[in-house]
Amino acid sequence: MRIVIVLLIIFISKNTSAQKVLKLDDFLELISKNHPIAKQAQIRVDMSAAAFFAAKGVFDPVLTNETAKKTLDGKIYYNYQDTELKVYTPIGLTAKTGIENSNGMFSSNERTIGNLGYIGLEMPVLKGLLIDYQRAILKQSAIYQKQSEEEKRQMLNDLYLDAIQDYWQWTASYQNMDLLIQNLGNAKNRLNLLRIAFQNGDKSMNDTLEAYTQVQNIELLYQEAQMEAQTSAISLAKYLWNSNDSPYFLESGTIPDIVAFGLVSIEDRTEELISLAKNQHPELGVYRFKMDALAVERTLKRQSLLPTANLKMNILSKNYYNFESAYSPFLNNNYKFGFDFKMPLFLREARGDYQKTLLKISETNSIISNKTWEIENKIRSYGVEQNALKSQLNTSQSMIINYRNLLKNEEFKLQQGESTLFLINSRENKWIESLLKNQSLKLKYLKSAYKQLWAAGVLVK
């Protein structure tokens, strides 16, 4: 085992230049491109865009043709052919034009025998004047399309948090392994020197055995760190997918960004993140868009309280589109006029629907207030945790320096014959323990910092 570790140390030192560093931003970019959850989030956005496109179809011009003919015993009872083009506009006005051709012995009295051209308008003057069901659906579809973008950010925000925590776990394990390799080399050098001294009769067998047990102790720590680094690297595979929806493992020789792990930035961003969360958190954004959709529904339901009153006006021409009467100031000939009016006497259905919409708005407002408070408390909680970890990191850094000085002093005393190898090993173990503890605190701090960003909803730009 010792030979394997020595060879591994040599291999790493010779092949550092060939190693590929996987930075956190690059890792997240890989996730955003091909991870199934990221693709599902994008599909939701695309589906909302398709729904918005479909909602626009209500304003598509509609061409209709109706043909009816009846003959019996050689007689033509009627022969109708009606062609019409109708356009529903975003202001609620419906414009239409068409040609009718009617003949036959028993044609309806409402029909004009021969050819008839017309241009007409239909306009609601009460209910449906400001908004109607079709226009409401279009407005809500546009809102839902924006809402789907916020839902995508929310899904990625959750996915990124898990990925980031696993990435830093991998980095910390790799860093521990690197630290232990260095200490293992020091312990092996000390053992070799003691073996030479023992052969020369300057040191006892116990000193050599003491040095060997220290090597074994660090080897065990290294093997544990190596196992953690390998399992952490494997766990990252659940985030790595190619364009063919197939997962894959990290390439051989890929290492984490140890430099970034060592440069832990310690700053209190709590108040800044609270402000950002109130304006940018995707979960709050989803509810705000729900409020916008409910505002459209409220306007529509308020319109339902009004009576139905529609005006219809057609200008007619016997000679297709020769509308001579259209230029008359009084339209006293060649026109068709209609007026529809309908009003439920108690309006219970309309009033009930309107009241339900108001209650939905009130409920959503309560949810937004509660979610905002929950998010703010999470951000503050992680801020408190980071301040505590900051204090612990400062203490840990001081302990590392102190344990290192104690080790150096003990090594100097050993050279003067005033100490023992047992004390050297004890000091070294405490120093190694302080280094690993510091790494653990850095990992906790990084996880807490990114949890705070997650709580603020800003992991995804």
Buried (B, 14 or more C-beta within 10 A) or exposed (E): EEEEBEEBBEEBEEEEEEEEEBEBEEBBEBBBEBBEBBBEBBEBBEEBBEBBEEBEEBBEEEEEEEEEEEEEEEEBBBBBBBBBEBEBEEEBEBBBBBBBBBBBEEBEEEBBEEBBBBBBBBBBBBBBBBBBEBBBBBBBBBBBBBBBBBBBBBBBBBBBBBBBBBBBBBBBBBBBBBBBBEBBBEBBEBBEEBBEBBEEEEBEEEBBBBBBBBBEBBBEBBBBBBEBBBEBBEEBEEBBBEEEEEEEEBEEEBBBBBEBBEEBEEEEBBEEBBEBBBEBBBBBBBBBBBBBBBBBBBBBBBBBBBEBBBEBBBBBBEEEEEBEBEEEEEEEEBBEEEEEEEEEEEBEEBBEBBEEBEEBBEEBEEBBEEBBEEBBEBBBBBBEBBBEBBEBBEEBEEBBEEBBEBBEEBBEBBEEEEBBBEBBBBBBBBBBBBBBBBBBBBBBBBBBBBBBBBBBBBBBE
